[in-house]
Each structure stands twice: as structure tokens, then as C-alpha cells.
Amino acid sequence: MERMKHFIFLKEANGCYAMQDQGYTIYRGESLSQKNTHTLILRNSYHDPIITIDCLVSGTFRFFHAHKEAAMNLHMEQMDGQLIWKNAALQWKLPASQYYFIAIRHAPYVDIIMSDEREVLGYSQGLSGWLTSNNYSAPFAAIWMLMQEKSDIRFVDEATFGQKRKEAKQ
């Protein structure tokens, strides 16, 4: 696999994160709750919103419920799609492609692996992330930030996650 690009994540405040490339902040994300909606907004370095993930809240807020599939809407420029759970992975369904994210909790952070139908595109370990291309940096950052804030997530087992990460490093 080609050399992967390294990124750093920073926790700035409750529900607020940043993604840096060589010391420069390229994305900031904030998690907001209003009445019956929970929203994660990812902004670029010019403070323009580039990805918004939202979910309706019913009663006590939980993004993911073990007993039913929860869908979230994801808006990214001209690539709107839905985030749904499929086979223990969070799937971002777009008209032309699909991306999958699997997660495991390594306290205090949640590590993720991003892949498409064919290969691993990136992964995180603690506050570090690696991607095969900058093209995936915005969705990778948004999902990483989302996963840090949610406690009701479907995690994969250590062996599955370790195998996927090993594939990514090859």
C-alpha cells in the first residue's frame, strides 16, 4: 500500500475536536443538541460547514440502539447520504459508492477503520490518524469525532479490529 498521510486529532472542549495536518488545523467539529435533534458539524479551516450529521432525538438521546437500526442523515457538499449500521459497521451510503467504518474502544478514545468495498482507506489510533488520500480526510474526521462523543456504539472485537488494522499497514 502507498505511504499513508498522518493526521493529529485534538480535543478542544466538550463535544469539540480539531484535526491537524503538520500543525495546521484543517477541520473543527462540534457536537450540538437542540430540542429533538443532535447534530455534528465539521467545518474547514475557513469555518465553512462541510459535513453535517444529524439525528432525531427521542426521549433520552442515543445515536445507536442495539435493538433497532438507527439511520442518520449526512450532508457533505453535493454528496448527501445516510449513515446506517450494517454487519457491525457504520455504513455511509452514497449514490455512487459506500464507505464503512468499524470502531473499537481503547480508552479514553474510540479507534476507527475506514474502508470502501475493496480496501482499507484509513485508520486511527488514539489521537493519530492515517489515510491513503486527503480525499477521505473530511468524512474520516467527521466519523472519528462522532464516535468520540457517542457511548452506545457497536464495537467490533479486538481480533477483527487488529486484522483490519494489519491490512491497512501493509
Accessible surface in RSA format (square Angstrom, percent):
REM  Atomic radii and reference values for relative SASA: ProtOr
REM  Chains: A
REM  Algorithm: Lee & Richards
REM  Probe-radius: 1.40
REM  Slices: 20
REM RES _ NUM      All-atoms   Total-Side   Main-Chain    Non-polar    All polar
REM                ABS   REL    ABS   REL    ABS   REL    ABS   REL    ABS   REL
RES MET A   1   100.93  52.3  24.05  15.9  76.88 183.1  40.93  34.8  60.00  79.5
RES GLU A   2   118.91  68.3  96.92  73.3  21.99  52.4  43.32  83.8  75.60  61.7
RES ARG A   3   222.01  93.2 192.23  98.0  29.78  70.9  79.56 108.7 142.45  86.3
RES MET A   4    29.30  15.2  14.84   9.8  14.46  34.4  11.05   9.4  18.25  24.2
RES LYS A   5    60.70  29.6  54.48  33.4   6.21  14.8  37.57  33.8  23.12  24.6
RES HIS A   6    76.97  42.1  66.68  46.3  10.29  26.3  44.09  45.4  32.88  38.3
RES PHE A   7     1.82   0.9   1.26   0.8   0.56   1.5   1.82   1.1   0.00   0.0
RES ILE A   8    62.68  35.7  62.68  46.7   0.00   0.0  62.68  45.1   0.00   0.0
RES PHE A   9     0.00   0.0   0.00   0.0   0.00   0.0   0.00   0.0   0.00   0.0
RES LEU A  10    65.48  36.5  65.05  46.5   0.43   1.1  65.48  46.0   0.00   0.0
RES LYS A  11   102.25  49.9  72.81  44.7  29.44  70.1  37.30  33.6  64.95  69.2
RES GLU A  12    77.56  44.5  41.45  31.4  36.10  86.0  30.33  58.7  47.22  38.6
RES ALA A  13    54.93  50.5  42.15  65.0  12.78  29.1  54.91  77.3   0.02   0.1
RES ASN A  14   139.57  96.2 117.28 113.3  22.29  53.7  33.77  81.3 105.80 102.3
RES GLY A  15     7.13   8.8   0.00   N/A   7.13   8.8   5.47  15.0   1.66   3.7
RES CYS A  16    36.30  27.5  36.30  40.5   0.00   0.0   6.17  15.6  30.13  32.5
RES TYR A  17     5.11   2.4   4.87   2.8   0.24   0.6   0.91   0.7   4.20   5.2
RES ALA A  18     0.05   0.0   0.05   0.1   0.00   0.0   0.05   0.1   0.00   0.0
RES MET A  19     0.00   0.0   0.00   0.0   0.00   0.0   0.00   0.0   0.00   0.0
RES GLN A  20    36.39  20.4  36.03  26.3   0.36   0.9   0.63   1.3  35.77  27.1
RES ASP A  21    27.24  19.1  24.61  24.5   2.63   6.2   2.77   6.5  24.48  24.4
RES GLN A  22   149.23  83.4 113.03  82.6  36.20  86.2  50.93 108.4  98.30  74.6
RES GLY A  23    59.63  73.5   0.00   N/A  59.63  73.5  29.59  81.2  30.04  67.3
RES TYR A  24   167.30  78.1 165.16  94.0   2.15   5.6 119.43  89.7  47.88  59.0
RES THR A  25    31.48  22.4  17.95  18.2  13.54  32.3  10.57  14.2  20.92  31.6
RES ILE A  26    45.76  26.0  43.52  32.4   2.24   5.4  43.52  31.3   2.23   6.1
RES TYR A  27    28.07  13.1  27.73  15.8   0.34   0.9   5.84   4.4  22.23  27.4
RES ARG A  28   111.71  46.9 110.79  56.5   0.91   2.2  38.95  53.2  72.76  44.1
RES GLY A  29     3.39   4.2   0.00   N/A   3.39   4.2   1.74   4.8   1.65   3.7
RES GLU A  30    50.47  29.0  50.43  38.2   0.05   0.1  10.68  20.7  39.79  32.5
RES SER A  31    24.04  20.3   4.96   6.6  19.09  44.0   3.49   7.4  20.55  28.8
RES LEU A  32    64.24  35.8  60.36  43.2   3.88   9.8  63.52  44.6   0.72   1.9
RES SER A  33    81.59  68.9  50.88  67.9  30.70  70.7  38.78  82.6  42.81  60.0
RES GLN A  34   126.52  70.7 118.69  86.7   7.83  18.6  40.29  85.8  86.23  65.4
RES LYS A  35   213.87 104.3 164.61 101.0  49.26 117.3 123.15 110.8  90.73  96.6
RES ASN A  36    86.12  59.4  84.35  81.5   1.77   4.3  24.35  58.6  61.76  59.7
RES THR A  37    40.94  29.1  39.71  40.3   1.23   2.9  26.35  35.4  14.59  22.1
RES HIS A  38    11.78   6.4  11.78   8.2   0.00   0.0  11.36  11.7   0.42   0.5
RES THR A  39    23.26  16.5  23.26  23.6   0.00   0.0  11.35  15.2  11.91  18.0
RES LEU A  40     1.99   1.1   1.99   1.4   0.00   0.0   1.99   1.4   0.00   0.0
RES ILE A  41    26.42  15.0  26.18  19.5   0.24   0.6  26.18  18.8   0.24   0.7
RES LEU A  42     0.00   0.0   0.00   0.0   0.00   0.0   0.00   0.0   0.00   0.0
RES ARG A  43    43.32  18.2  43.32  22.1   0.00   0.0   4.37   6.0  38.95  23.6
RES ASN A  44    36.88  25.4  31.77  30.7   5.11  12.3  11.41  27.5  25.47  24.6
RES SER A  45    74.46  62.9  38.08  50.8  36.38  83.8  26.20  55.8  48.26  67.6
RES TYR A  46   178.32  83.3 154.46  87.9  23.86  62.1 112.72  84.7  65.60  80.9
RES HIS A  47   120.81  66.0 113.96  79.2   6.85  17.5  80.46  82.9  40.36  47.0
RES ASP A  48    72.52  50.8  72.20  71.9   0.32   0.8  16.98  40.0  55.54  55.4
RES PRO A  49    83.79  61.1  62.11  56.6  21.67  78.8  62.55  51.6  21.24 132.0
RES ILE A  50    24.77  14.1  19.38  14.4   5.39  13.0  23.37  16.8   1.40   3.8
RES ILE A  51     0.77   0.4   0.00   0.0   0.77   1.9   0.46   0.3   0.31   0.8
RES THR A  52    34.66  24.7  34.66  35.1   0.00   0.0  18.03  24.2  16.63  25.1
RES ILE A  53     0.00   0.0   0.00   0.0   0.00   0.0   0.00   0.0   0.00   0.0
RES ASP A  54    32.83  23.0  32.36  32.2   0.47   1.1   4.35  10.2  28.48  28.4
RES CYS A  55    14.17  10.7   9.60  10.7   4.57  10.7   4.47  11.3   9.70  10.5
RES LEU A  56   137.51  76.6 120.04  85.9  17.47  43.9 120.09  84.3  17.43  46.9
RES VAL A  57    25.51  16.8  13.74  12.4  11.77  28.4  14.84  12.9  10.67  28.9
RES SER A  58    89.92  76.0  71.27  95.1  18.65  43.0  51.95 110.6  37.97  53.2
RES GLY A  59    76.31  94.1   0.00   N/A  76.31  94.1  45.34 124.4  30.97  69.4
RES THR A  60   115.71  82.3  96.89  98.2  18.81  44.8  67.33  90.4  48.37  73.1
RES PHE A  61    53.83  26.9  36.20  22.4  17.63  45.9  36.56  22.2  17.27  49.4
RES ARG A  62   114.73  48.2 103.16  52.6  11.57  27.5  28.45  38.9  86.28  52.3
RES PHE A  63     2.02   1.0   0.07   0.0   1.95   5.1   0.07   0.0   1.95   5.6
RES PHE A  64     1.73   0.9   1.69   1.0   0.04   0.1   1.73   1.0   0.00   0.0
RES HIS A  65    40.66  22.2  38.60  26.8   2.07   5.3  23.61  24.3  17.06  19.8
RES ALA A  66    92.55  85.1  63.38  97.8  29.16  66.3  66.10  93.1  26.44  70.1
RES HIS A  67   150.82  82.4 112.63  78.3  38.19  97.7  92.08  94.9  58.74  68.3
RES LYS A  68   115.75  56.5 107.14  65.7   8.61  20.5  61.89  55.7  53.86  57.4
RES GLU A  69   106.47  61.1  83.20  62.9  23.28  55.4  59.63 115.3  46.85  38.2
RES ALA A  70    13.38  12.3   8.10  12.5   5.28  12.0  13.24  18.6   0.14   0.4
RES ALA A  71    50.81  46.7  27.24  42.0  23.57  53.6  27.47  38.7  23.35  61.8
RES MET A  72     1.62   0.8   0.00   0.0   1.62   3.9   1.62   1.4   0.00   0.0
RES ASN A  73    64.63  44.6  64.38  62.2   0.25   0.6   2.88   6.9  61.75  59.7
RES LEU A  74     0.07   0.0   0.03   0.0   0.04   0.1   0.03   0.0   0.04   0.1
RES HIS A  75    72.96  39.9  70.85  49.2   2.11   5.4  58.63  60.4  14.33  16.7
RES MET A  76    24.15  12.5  24.06  15.9   0.09   0.2  24.14  20.5   0.01   0.0
RES GLU A  77   138.53  79.5  96.49  73.0  42.05 100.1  46.43  89.8  92.10  75.2
RES GLN A  78   179.86 100.6 145.65 106.4  34.21  81.5  56.54 120.3 123.32  93.5
RES MET A  79    80.65  41.8  78.05  51.7   2.60   6.2  41.93  35.6  38.72  51.3
RES ASP A  80    80.24  56.2  68.49  68.2  11.75  27.8  29.35  69.1  50.89  50.8
RES GLY A  81    15.81  19.5   0.00   N/A  15.81  19.5  11.65  32.0   4.16   9.3
RES GLN A  82    78.92  44.1  78.05  57.0   0.87   2.1  20.37  43.4  58.55  44.4
RES LEU A  83     0.00   0.0   0.00   0.0   0.00   0.0   0.00   0.0   0.00   0.0
RES ILE A  84    39.33  22.4  39.33  29.3   0.00   0.0  39.33  28.3   0.00   0.0
RES TRP A  85     9.13   3.7   1.61   0.8   7.52  17.7   1.61   0.9   7.52  12.2
RES LYS A  86   100.68  49.1  94.36  57.9   6.32  15.1  52.26  47.0  48.42  51.6
RES ASN A  87   135.42  93.4  99.95  96.6  35.47  85.4  39.87  96.0  95.54  92.3
RES ALA A  88    41.66  38.3  35.69  55.1   5.97  13.6  36.75  51.7   4.91  13.0
RES ALA A  89     8.10   7.4   8.10  12.5   0.00   0.0   8.10  11.4   0.00   0.0
RES LEU A  90     0.00   0.0   0.00   0.0   0.00   0.0   0.00   0.0   0.00   0.0
RES GLN A  91     2.27   1.3   2.27   1.7   0.00   0.0   0.00   0.0   2.27   1.7
RES TRP A  92     0.45   0.2   0.45   0.2   0.00   0.0   0.45   0.2   0.00   0.0
RES LYS A  93    93.86  45.8  89.69  55.0   4.17   9.9  37.93  34.1  55.93  59.6
RES LEU A  94    20.46  11.4   6.99   5.0  13.46  33.8   9.53   6.7  10.92  29.4
RES PRO A  95   132.90  96.9  86.72  79.1  46.17 167.8 100.52  83.0  32.38 201.2
RES ALA A  96   103.68  95.3  64.16  99.0  39.52  89.9  74.52 104.9  29.16  77.2
RES SER A  97    38.15  32.2  31.04  41.4   7.11  16.4  29.73  63.3   8.42  11.8
RES GLN A  98    53.26  29.8  53.26  38.9   0.00   0.0   2.55   5.4  50.70  38.5
RES TYR A  99    33.35  15.6  33.35  19.0   0.00   0.0   5.15   3.9  28.20  34.8
RES TYR A 100    49.90  23.3  49.30  28.1   0.59   1.5  33.60  25.2  16.30  20.1
RES PHE A 101     0.00   0.0   0.00   0.0   0.00   0.0   0.00   0.0   0.00   0.0
RES ILE A 102    18.64  10.6  18.09  13.5   0.54   1.3  18.51  13.3   0.13   0.3
RES ALA A 103     0.79   0.7   0.07   0.1   0.72   1.6   0.07   0.1   0.72   1.9
RES ILE A 104    12.32   7.0  12.32   9.2   0.00   0.0  12.32   8.9   0.00   0.0
RES ARG A 105    99.94  42.0  82.36  42.0  17.59  41.9  46.08  63.0  53.86  32.6
RES HIS A 106    66.10  36.1  57.84  40.2   8.26  21.1  54.24  55.9  11.86  13.8
RES ALA A 107    88.94  81.8  57.14  88.2  31.80  72.3  57.62  81.1  31.32  83.0
RES PRO A 108   109.04  79.5  85.22  77.7  23.82  86.6  90.88  75.0  18.16 112.8
RES TYR A 109    43.59  20.4  43.48  24.7   0.12   0.3  21.50  16.2  22.09  27.2
RES VAL A 110     0.31   0.2   0.31   0.3   0.00   0.0   0.31   0.3   0.00   0.0
RES ASP A 111     1.48   1.0   1.48   1.5   0.00   0.0   0.00   0.0   1.48   1.5
RES ILE A 112     0.00   0.0   0.00   0.0   0.00   0.0   0.00   0.0   0.00   0.0
RES ILE A 113     3.38   1.9   2.22   1.7   1.17   2.8   2.22   1.6   1.17   3.2
RES MET A 114     0.00   0.0   0.00   0.0   0.00   0.0   0.00   0.0   0.00   0.0
RES SER A 115    16.99  14.4  16.99  22.7   0.00   0.0   4.46   9.5  12.53  17.6
RES ASP A 116    17.96  12.6  10.99  10.9   6.96  16.5   3.18   7.5  14.78  14.7
RES GLU A 117    95.19  54.6  58.80  44.5  36.39  86.6  49.46  95.7  45.73  37.3
RES ARG A 118   192.48  80.8 153.65  78.3  38.82  92.4  74.75 102.2 117.73  71.3
RES GLU A 119    86.87  49.9  76.78  58.1  10.09  24.0  29.16  56.4  57.72  47.1
RES VAL A 120     7.93   5.2   5.36   4.9   2.56   6.2   5.36   4.7   2.56   7.0
RES LEU A 121     1.80   1.0   1.80   1.3   0.00   0.0   1.80   1.3   0.00   0.0
RES GLY A 122     0.00   0.0   0.00   N/A   0.00   0.0   0.00   0.0   0.00   0.0
RES TYR A 123    12.68   5.9  12.68   7.2   0.00   0.0   0.13   0.1  12.55  15.5
RES SER A 124     0.00   0.0   0.00   0.0   0.00   0.0   0.00   0.0   0.00   0.0
RES GLN A 125    86.72  48.5  80.68  59.0   6.04  14.4  19.35  41.2  67.37  51.1
RES GLY A 126    24.23  29.9   0.00   N/A  24.23  29.9  22.47  61.7   1.75   3.9
RES LEU A 127    61.68  34.4  55.59  39.8   6.09  15.3  55.59  39.0   6.09  16.4
RES SER A 128    24.04  20.3  24.04  32.1   0.00   0.0   2.81   6.0  21.23  29.7
RES GLY A 129     0.00   0.0   0.00   N/A   0.00   0.0   0.00   0.0   0.00   0.0
RES TRP A 130    60.42  24.2  60.42  29.2   0.00   0.0  43.48  23.2  16.95  27.5
RES LEU A 131     0.00   0.0   0.00   0.0   0.00   0.0   0.00   0.0   0.00   0.0
RES THR A 132    19.64  14.0  11.86  12.0   7.78  18.5   9.68  13.0   9.95  15.0
RES SER A 133    34.82  29.4  27.78  37.1   7.04  16.2  25.29  53.9   9.53  13.3
RES ASN A 134    87.55  60.4  76.03  73.5  11.52  27.7  28.54  68.7  59.02  57.0
RES ASN A 135   124.84  86.1 100.03  96.7  24.81  59.7  24.88  59.9  99.96  96.6
RES TYR A 136    48.19  22.5  48.19  27.4   0.00   0.0  11.94   9.0  36.25  44.7
RES SER A 137     5.04   4.3   5.04   6.7   0.00   0.0   0.39   0.8   4.65   6.5
RES ALA A 138     7.37   6.8   6.69  10.3   0.67   1.5   6.69   9.4   0.67   1.8
RES PRO A 139     4.18   3.0   4.12   3.8   0.06   0.2   4.18   3.5   0.00   0.0
RES PHE A 140     0.00   0.0   0.00   0.0   0.00   0.0   0.00   0.0   0.00   0.0
RES ALA A 141     0.00   0.0   0.00   0.0   0.00   0.0   0.00   0.0   0.00   0.0
RES ALA A 142     0.04   0.0   0.04   0.1   0.00   0.0   0.04   0.1   0.00   0.0
RES ILE A 143     0.02   0.0   0.02   0.0   0.00   0.0   0.02   0.0   0.00   0.0
RES TRP A 144     0.00   0.0   0.00   0.0   0.00   0.0   0.00   0.0   0.00   0.0
RES MET A 145     0.10   0.0   0.10   0.1   0.00   0.0   0.10   0.1   0.00   0.0
RES LEU A 146     0.76   0.4   0.62   0.4   0.14   0.4   0.76   0.5   0.00   0.0
RES MET A 147     0.12   0.1   0.12   0.1   0.00   0.0   0.12   0.1   0.00   0.0
RES GLN A 148    24.78  13.9   2.37   1.7  22.41  53.4   2.40   5.1  22.38  17.0
RES GLU A 149    53.03  30.4  28.18  21.3  24.85  59.2   4.39   8.5  48.64  39.7
RES LYS A 150    17.90   8.7  15.47   9.5   2.42   5.8   7.30   6.6  10.60  11.3
RES SER A 151    96.01  81.1  70.45  94.0  25.56  58.9  45.65  97.2  50.36  70.6
RES ASP A 152    29.45  20.6  25.48  25.4   3.97   9.4   4.58  10.8  24.87  24.8
RES ILE A 153    13.64   7.8   0.00   0.0  13.64  32.9   0.90   0.6  12.74  34.6
RES ARG A 154    61.66  25.9  55.14  28.1   6.52  15.5  37.63  51.4  24.03  14.6
RES PHE A 155    72.32  36.2  43.94  27.2  28.39  73.9  43.94  26.6  28.39  81.2
RES VAL A 156    19.62  12.9   8.53   7.7  11.09  26.7  13.89  12.1   5.73  15.6
RES ASP A 157    84.36  59.1  71.95  71.6  12.42  29.4  49.02 115.4  35.34  35.2
RES GLU A 158   108.54  62.3 102.12  77.3   6.42  15.3  59.46 115.0  49.08  40.1
RES ALA A 159    79.68  73.3  60.50  93.4  19.18  43.6  72.08 101.5   7.61  20.2
RES THR A 160    57.55  40.9  51.34  52.0   6.21  14.8  37.12  49.9  20.44  30.9
RES PHE A 161     1.69   0.8   1.69   1.0   0.00   0.0   1.69   1.0   0.00   0.0
RES GLY A 162    34.85  43.0   0.00   N/A  34.85  43.0  29.52  81.0   5.33  11.9
RES GLN A 163    90.34  50.5  86.26  63.0   4.08   9.7  39.10  83.2  51.24  38.9
RES LYS A 164    73.76  36.0  73.76  45.3   0.00   0.0  30.43  27.4  43.32  46.1
RES ARG A 165    27.38  11.5  27.38  14.0   0.00   0.0  12.22  16.7  15.16   9.2
RES LYS A 166   122.47  59.7 118.36  72.6   4.11   9.8  69.89  62.9  52.59  56.0
RES GLU A 167    68.50  39.3  61.18  46.3   7.32  17.4  24.03  46.5  44.47  36.3
RES ALA A 168     1.03   0.9   0.00   0.0   1.03   2.3   0.00   0.0   1.03   2.7
RES LYS A 169   124.99  61.0  90.40  55.5  34.59  82.3  54.69  49.2  70.30  74.9
RES GLN A 170   125.31  70.1 100.82  73.7  24.49  58.3  59.56 126.8  65.75  49.9
END  Absolute sums over single chains surface
CHAIN  1 A     8933.2       7181.0       1752.2       4509.9       4423.3
END  Absolute sums over all chains
TOTAL          8933.2       7181.0       1752.2       4509.9       4423.3
